Amino acid sequence: MKRLLAFGFGLLLLLLVEGFLHVLPAPDGSRLAAPEDTEAGFQPIMLRGNPYLLWELLPGERTMGEGQRVVVNSQGFRGPERGEKTRPRALALGDSSVYGAGVDQDQVFTAELEKQLPADFVNGAVPGYSTTQALNVLHTKALAYDPDLLIVATLWSDNNFDRFVDREVMATYAAWERSSAGTVHRALSWSRIYGWLSLTLDFAAHGVSARTVGWIRLDDPEAGKRRRVPIDDYAANLAGFCSTMAERGGGVVFVVLPNREDLKPTVDDPPWAPYRQVMRDTAAACKAPLVELPEAFQRSGGGLGSLFIDEMHPTAEGHRLMARTIADALKRVGWPQSPLLVTDPGGPVPTPEDPLDGVGIPVQDWQHDAQQPSRAAPPPPPPGR
């Protein structure tokens, strides 16, 4: 009888704690971050694992770096909640350069575009995202926004060198999801007690590295060997954006991202050059507009410090230039007043041989900041942007 009473009391206590935690905001890694846990002025960027996306942004509002405000909506996208569509809607996909790392909420180019065109611009970019992740986020979450137009600006994560390939890690995650551990995790995912314990133990095990995502760690001798998305996969993913919007009666705009190297070249054959060419060829194949931001940044006459925070993250001025250039391209084709349609989805374009994949480049030539992703199942190796 005493054991039964003890069991009943313990169960009642658990239910009371569970109920109390459901009144509080959902578990959020930012509550476990210390103020000193910052890197490159952008951190802490709070992420959680997702077996289909590798990681995603945690909803909430927080202050980053030097006081920049970041608002992430309930779908895990930077920006406000989006209700029923009342006017044309565009969805931007990309990594931290598109997400707006280092700039305030109202300074991101998607916010600037809403000031220039009568349309909604949803920022679906996430730090570290490749085309593989962006295509998955489009089909798992973003199509619910019913976008009329995709702004595809995925480049740096795809061509980045690391010790893993996105599709291989996702296959590992998928296998984990089917395992007994994955089954238990899904069964307990409703519990706030489990959520808080899981998050706390994960942070204790992984420290700051469990909370952030960024460029590869160059102190790892095995890093920098493989492209995160091989160039054939990159071509197939870009073609996938065209075919998806062709089926939905929508359009695609491809955006070639800029970096400091475009303003002050130091090498003749940069490792991202073939990926840029694949994007250009894909835009031509599916008859989609192409926005050349490197040329726009060169023509602007702006200096390195005024346009870039670091190697490839635009400043607020850089985001304004991005918005003006993209807006001008959309106005030339009459969007949003006239629909932009993918009339010929084509297919993956022919790709050049990539002699660098599996070999990498000397790490001292490309010195980038380093972070790595939050948990989902077994965490993958440190990813790049």
N, C-alpha and C positions, 0 to 999 in steps of 0.2 A: 504494500500500500504506500509506504514511504517513497519507494522508487517511482511509483506511478505519479504521486504528487510532485516529486522532484522533476520528473519528465514534463508534466503538465505546466509547472511553473517555468521551466526552461523554455518550453515552446511558446508560452505566453510572452515571455520576455523578448524572445526573438521576433515575434510578431509585432510587439510594441516598437522595438528598435527599427524594424523594417518599415513600419508605418511612419515613424518619425523621419527616417531618411527619405521617404517618398515626398515628404513635405518640403525638404530642402532641394536646392538645385541638383541636377544630375551630377555624378562624379566627373570632375574636370581636372585634368592634370595641372592646370595653371595654379590651382590651390596648393600644390605640392612644390611649386617652383620657388626657389629662393631668389631674392632680388639680384644677387650677383651672378645668377646663371644666365649670362648673356654672352653672345658671340657675334662679332661683325656688326654690332648695333641693331640686329634684327630680332634677337631672341628674347624671351622664349616664344617660339612659334609652337603652339600646342597641337599635337596630333594624336590620333588613336589608330590602332591597326584595323585593317579591313582586308579579308582574304581575297577579295576581287579587285581591290585597288591598291593593295599593300599598305597604304595609310590614307587618312583623310583628316581634314581640319575639324577640331572640336568647336561646336557652336559656342557663342558667347562674345562678350565685348571685353577688350583688354588694351592696355597701353604697352607699346613696344619701343625698343631702342631709345631714341631721344624724344619720347613723348608722342610718337605717332599712334593715332587711334585706329584700332582694328575691330571691325564688327563682322562676325561670321554668323550667318543665319542658320536656321534649324536643319537645312539640307547640307550644311558644311561648305557653303560658298561664301566668299567675302562679299558683303553687301547686305542690304535690307531684305526682309521677307518679301516674297513676291506672291501676290494674290492672283485672282483671275486676270487673264490677259485682256487688256482693253485697247492696246495698240501694238504695232509690230514689235517683235522681240528678237534680239540678237544674243547669242551665247558665245562668250570668249573662252577658249581652252588653251592652256599653256602651263608654264612652271612659275617660279617665283618672280621672274621679270614681268610676267603678265598679271600675276596676283598682286604685285605692287609692294614687294619687300622694301622696307625702308621709307615708304611714303605714307602720308595720312590717308584716312578713308576717302575723303573728298578729292584727293589729288590723283587717284588711280585713273588711268586713261579711260576705263569704262564709265566712271563717273563724269569725266570730262565730255565723253561722247554724248551723254544724255543732255548736256547743255547745248549741244550743237545740232542734234538731229531729233525729230519727233518719234522716238522709239525708246524702248527699255533695253538696257544693256546689262545682262547678267554676267558676272565674273565667275566663271567656273574653273578658273586656274587654281592650282594648289602647288606650293613649293615642292620641287623635286619631281613633278609629274612629267612622264614621257607620253608619246602618242599611244602606247599600249594602255597606260592608265587612263588617259583622256578618252580614248574610245570606249573603255569600260565604264567610266563615269557617265559618259553620254547615254549609254544604254541602260545603266542601272538606276540613275537618278535624274540626269539633266533633261532627258526627253520629256519628263513630266512638266517642264516649263513650256513645252510646245514652242520651241524656237523656230522662227522663220528663216534665220540666218545663223551660220556658224562662223566665228572668227577663229581660225586655226593658226596658232602661233607657237607650236611645239617644236623645239629644236635642241636647246642646250642639254636637257636630260637625255635625249635620244643618242646624241653623238658623244656624250660624255664617256670617258673610260673608267671602268670599275672592275670589280672581281665577280660580278654576277650579271645575268641577263634577265630582264624583267619577266619574260614569258616563262622562264625556267623556275623562278621563284614563285610565280603565281601557280604553276603546276604543283609545286611542293605544298603551297597553302591549300590548294584544292584537295590534295590528298589528306592533309591534316584535318580539314573540315569533315571528311568522311570517317575519320578515326574515332575511337571511343573518347579520347580527350576532347575532340571537337564537339562530339555529341553532348558531353557533360557541360562544356562551355556554353553551348546554345541553350541547353535546358535551364541553366542558372542565370542566363543573361537578363532575365526580368528582375532579379534580386538586386536591390541597392546595397545590401550588405556584401554580397559577392562582388559587386562592381567596385566598391570602395576598397575591399581587401585586395582584389586583383590588381587595381591600379597602384595601391600603396606598395605591394610586394614587387610589382614590376619596376617601379621607380627605385626602390631600394636595391634591386639587382642591377639595373642599368644606369642609374644616375642621370646626369644631364643628357647623355647620348640617347636615352629613351624618349626624350621629349622633342627632339629637333630633327630637321632634315636639311641637307645642304650638299655642298661639294664634297668630293672624296677626301679622305685623310691621306695626305701624302707621306706621312711617317709610316704607313703600312707598306712594306716592300712588295706585297702581292697585289696591291691596288693598282688601278690604271692599266690593266691588261686588255680588258674586253669592252666593247661598246655595250652600253646598257640595252640598246635596241639596234641589232644589226641592220645594215642599210636596206636589205631586202625586206625585213619586217617593217622598217620605217616607210618604205614605198607602199607596202600593202595596207598599213594603217591609214596613211593619208588617202589612199583610194577608198578606204572604208568610210571616211567622212563624206566623200562625194556620193557613194552609193546609198548611204543612209539618208542623206537629204534629198537625193533624187526620188527615193521611195516615198518621202513625206511631202514632196512638192515644195521644197525649200532650196536655199542657196548656201554656198560656201565662199568665204574669202580667205585666202592664204596670206599670212603675214610673215615675211622674213625678218627675224629679229636682229638688232644691231648689237655691237659691243665696242669696247675701246679700240680694239684692233682695227676697226673700220676707219677710225679717225686718225690713228697713228700706227700704221702697219709696221710690224717688226719681222714678219716671216712671209715668204713668198707663197707657201702652200699650206694654209691653216687647216687643221684636221676637220673643221666643220664645213669646209667648202663643198665636198660631195653631197652632204645632207641638204645644204641650201639648194644645190642644183636639182636634187630629187624633188624638193618642194616646188621649184619653178616648173619642172617638167610635168608634175602632177597637176598643177594649176592649168597649164596649157592643155593637158589631156582631157580634163573634165570641164574645160572652158569656164574656169572660175577666175575672178579678178585676183591679181597678185599685188600686194603692197610691199614695196622695197624700202623698208625702214633704214637699212644702211645708207642708201643713197640720200634719203631725206635728212638723216643726221649729218652727213657730209655737207650737203647743201646749206644747212642751217647756219654754219659758221660758228656754232657753239663750241666751247672748249670742253676738254675731258671732264673737268671738275663740275661744270655746269650741267652736263647731260648725263653723267654716270656717277653713281655712288662708289662703285668698284669696277671690276672688269666688265660686268654686263648688266647690272641692275640700274635702270634709269632713275634719275632724280625726278622731283616734281616737274621741273622744266622739261625733262625728257619725256615724261608721261603726257604733258600737254602737246608736245611735238608729235608723239605717237597718235594722240586723238585727232589732231588736225589732219595728219596725213591719211589716216584711215577714213575720217569723215569726208575728205576731198575725194577719195577713191569711190566711196559709196554714193556720193552725190553725182559723180560722173556717170554711174550706171543707173541713176534714178531711184535708188533705194533710200527711204522705205516707201516712197509714194508708189513706185512700181515694184512688183515682186522680183526677186532675184532667184532664178531657178537653175538647178543643175540639169541641163538638157542631155548631157552625155557623160554618165558616170565613169566611162572608160574602165580602166583596171590598173593594177600596179604597173608603173612605168619601168622600163629597163634600167638597171642600176649598174654603176661602175664597180669593178672589183675594189674592195677596201683592203689595202695592204696593211693598214694599221690595226685592224681588229684582231685581237689575240696577241698583239705585240705591244700596243700602247705607244706613248711618247715619253721622253725623259721628263720625270716629274718636276725637275727644277725649272723646266721651261714654262710650266703652267701652274703657278702657285695660287691655290684657291683655299678659301675657308672650308672647314670640315664640320659636318654634323652627321647624324644617322637617324633611322626612323624609329617610331614607336612600335609597340608590340601588335601582333595580330594573331599569330600562332607562334611557332618558333620564329624569332626575329631573323630577317635576312641579313646578309652582310651590309656594311655601310653603303648607302646609295649616294649618287650624285644628283645635282640639280638637273 
